Amino acid sequence: MSRAKYCRGFGIQSPWAYRFVRYVVNEHYPYYAYDDLRPLFPHLSKRERRVCELYLRIANHQQADEAVLVGDVSEAKRAYLHAGCLRMAFSSMGEGACSLSEDSFSLAVVAHGQDMEQQVLSLINRATDASLLIVEGIHRNGDDADLLLPVGDPHPADDVFAELVEDLVDRLYGVGILNNDADNS
């Protein structure tokens, strides 16, 4: 894991996982919107800006029509998400209530906070093979990491992949990502 920042995805067996790590997580070339967004959020620390830029790359990769936001997702993260996919609309999910327009979602962001368990479990139940769920700060509290235990596939490599990506991104950027689309090309 110490080389994860520099390996650029080599050694990952799943074609989807390789492309995601190589061209989304570890993309080093600046995206078109970085320069436009930087002056709008000059207060961001280097780490916060890197997380926001990762969100932009994820939104650009996912091309979701709607992003479900749970908790207090910052204005900067919203702006970077929208810059990654201009047609993206935001819906929010409060305690026990969800304004999802469909039974599934393509992209969801869960901000770290109290009592997020019900929302995360609800999103997991609505996840499809094309869903991407970002759970911020998943390693801040050991109990929060247990939320992802019900997620799995009969194929053991898929579970390992979810943990690998979660650990990789958490170490690099401080967020966890879970995608159930490990082997679909």
N, C-alpha and C positions, 0 to 999 in steps of 0.2 A: 504494500500500500504506500510505502514511502516514495516509490517511483511513479505512482499513479498520475501525478501532476505532469510528468514528463514522458510517459510511455505512449501517449497519443492513441491508445486503444489497442496496441499490438498485444496479441496473446488472448484476446477475447474471442470466443468461438462463435457466438451468435451473430449473424450478419446484422440484425437490427441493433443489438447492443454495441457492436463495433462502430457502426455509423453514428449512433447517438453519442458515444463517448468521443469519437474522433472529430465529428463535424459540429457538435452542439456544445458539449461540456468543455472540450479542450480546444475549441476554435480560438486561434490567436490573432487572426486578422480582424481589424476593426470593422464593425458593421456600419452601414450607411447612416444610422440614426444616432450613433454615439456622440458625434460632434454637435448635433442639434439638441440633444438632451442634457449634455453636460452643463451649459449655462443656466438651464432651468432649475437645476438642483445642485448648486455649488457647495452646499453644506454637507453633502454625502462624504463619508470617510472612504478611503480606498477600498476597504472591505465591502462596505455597503454598495459602492458603485459597481464592484465586481459581481455582487449578487444580482443587482438590477440588470446588468448587462447579460448575465446568464438567463434571467427571466426573458429578456428580449429575444435571445437566441432560441429559447424553448418555445416562445410564442410563435416565432418565425418558423420553426420546425413543425410545430403542431398544427398551425393554421386553423385554429378553432374559431367557430362563429360566436361562441360564448365561453367565457371563463367564469367559473363559480369561485367566489371569494368568501372565505370563512374567517371571521375575526377581523382584526384591525390590520389590514394590508395597507401599507403606506401609499401615499399619493405618488411617490417616486416609482414604486414597483408597478402601480397601475399604469403610469405613463410609459414605462419601458415595455410592459406587456402589450399595451395598445400599439406602440411603435413597431413591435414585432409582427403584428397582424392588425392592420388598420380596420378591418371589418369586424373585429372582435368586440362584442358587447359584454358587459359585466352583470352578473347577478349575484346576489348575496344569499348567504345561508345563515340564519340566526339560530338561536337555541330552539331546537325541536322543529323549526320551520325551514322550509327550503323553497326558494322561488325558481327552481329548475323548471325550464319550459318542457323538458322531455324526461323520460325515465333514466336516461344515461347522460354522461358528460364527456367532453373531449379533454378539457383542461380544468383542473381545480387547484386552488392555492389555499392552504390552511395555515393561517398565521398562528404562531405559538401563543398559547394563552390557556386560561383556566377552562375546564369543562369542555374540551374539544372532542372528547371521546365519542359522544353521540353523533356529531357531525361527520367525523372521520369514518365511523362505522356505516353511516348512511351513504356516504360517498363510495365506500368500498362495495357496498351492496349494489350500487348503480353503475359500477365500473364495467367497461367492456374491454375487448382486446385492444381497442384504440384509445382508451382513456389514459391520461397521465395525471397523477396526483402528486402534488408537491406538499410536503408536510414540513414546515419550518421548525428548526430547533428540535428535531426529534430526539437528539441525544442529550438535551438539557436535563431531562427528567427520565429516569429509568422506566417509570410507569408508562410514559408516552410511547416508548419504543414497543411496548407490549401491544399497542393498538394494531400493529401491522402483523401480528402473529396469525390472525384468521386468514390473511391473504396467502394464497398459494395455488399451485397448480399440481396436477398429478406428476408432472415432470420435475424431478428434483433440481435440475439445472436452472429452472425458472426462479425458484425460491432463492437459490444462491445468487442469481443475477440481480434480483431485487435488493438483496442485502449488499452486494458489491456496489451497485450504483448509489444506494443510500449512503454507504460509508464513504465512497469516493467523493461525492458531491459535498457531503457534510464536512469532510476534511478540507476540501478546496474552498468552499464557499459558505459553509454554515447552514445549508438547507439539506433536506432529504428528499429524494425523488423516488417514486415507485411507479413503475409502468408494467402492465401485465401483457405487453406486446413483445415479449422477448424474442420469439423466433419467427414472427411474421415479417416477410420481406416486402 
